[in-house]
Amino acid sequence: MDILEGKVFSAKVISAEVGISVKEVFDHLEHIQKSVNRGNYHLVITPAECKKCGFVFRKRERLKKPGKCPVCRGESIQEPLFCLRRTGTLHYDDVQQG
């Protein structure tokens, strides 16, 4: 969890940093999302975005990157990004991209 605190990463970057598979990263992120949102931390998710038309997947509940854009059917999708922040201490704009 320390890797996510105050910095923004994709699942692929987290995978490379901690040496586990991307699938395991998503499993851990789902667990983190359920557990930290009840405490002093909050998992901030920057939603995936279509690189072709700019559609943002705001209402998507799954953490994984979507396969296709529902608007233009493009497959070039920017991955969602993840960050942990303390509740009430950091504003989203204060988070550093890593």
N, C-alpha and C positions, 0 to 999 in steps of 0.2 A: 504494500500500500504506500510505502514511503516514496516510491518512484513517481507516483501520481500527484503527490501533494504540491499544489501551487504551479504545476507545469502541465502542458497539454501534449498528449501523445496519441498516436493511432495504435490499434491493436498490434500491427506489425512491428512498430518500434518497441512497444512494451515487450513483445515476444523476443526480439533481438537483445534487449537490455537485460532481461532476466533469464534467458536461455530456456524458455518453454515454448511449446507450439502455440500457434495463433488460436487454435480451438481451445486449448487450456486457458489462454488469456480471457477469452469470452466467458468460459465457465466461471473463472475467478471474478470477472467484472459483474456478472449477474449476481453472484453471492455478495460482492461488495455493495452493489446497488441496494440489495434488500437489507443488509445489516447496517451500513453507515448512515443511511437516510433517517434512521431512528435516533442517531446519536449526535455528536458534535460536528460531524462531517456531512458533506453532501457530494454525491457524484454528479459532476457537471458534464453533460453530453452535448457536444456540438454536432448537430445532425449531418448525415450524409447529404451530398449535393451533386446533382447532375452537372458534369463539366460542359455538356453540349448546350442545354437550354437554361440551366440555373435553377431548376426545380429543387426545393429543399424538402427533405423527408422529415418534417417536423413531428408528424403524428405516428411515426414508426415506433413500435414497442420493442422489436428485436434489436439487439445491439450490433449485429453483424451488418456489413455493407450489403445493400440491395443489389440484385443482379441487373435489373433494367429500370430505366426511368418510366413511370406510368404515363408521362406526357409525350415525350418524343421517342421513346423506346431505345434511347441511347444506352450503351453499356459502359461508358466511361464515367464512373461514379467516384467522387471524392469520398474517401473513407470517413466514418464518424470519428470524432476525437474525444478523448476522455481526460478528466481532471478531477482531483479531490480538493475540496476547499472546506475550510472550517465554516460552520454556519454562522453568518453574521459578521465575518471578519474581512473577507475578500470580495470585492465586486468582480463580476465576470471579466470586465475590461482590464483588471489588474493581473490576470493570470498570464504567465509567460508561456510562449510556445517553445517546446523542446525538440 
